[in-house]
Amino acid sequence: MGTNLKELLSKLENVAEIKGKVNDKLAKMSIEGDAGGGLVRVIVNGLKDIDSITIDDSLMNIESKDMLCDLIITAHHVANGKVEEKVENITMESSMDFLPDLFK
């Protein structure tokens, strides 16, 4: 196997390692989204898995289940939007050390 191929494979292993570290960081995050002025709150991790949903007691007597569902979905979308921003930042930070080596 040529030296260039060995170097490339080594760099690809580094990418996999960076991805693993990023995923570990994301799984440990806790990001909140809300809707209805905070009446519904959804907390997700950085992998967009829902960790909890909090619904204000005032909504428990709501006549429209559709409205409650919409609030939950909206809060989830807000949280996921925040996740996307954090993923971009973490990925960029994690790759900065690796990128210069990629082009050597």
Secondary structure, 3 states (H helix, E strand, C coil): CCHHHHHHHHHHHHHHHHHHHHHHHHHHCCEEEEECCCCEEEEECCCCCEEEEEECHHHCCCCCHHHHHHHHHHHHHHHHHHHHHHHHHHHHHHHHCCHHHHCC
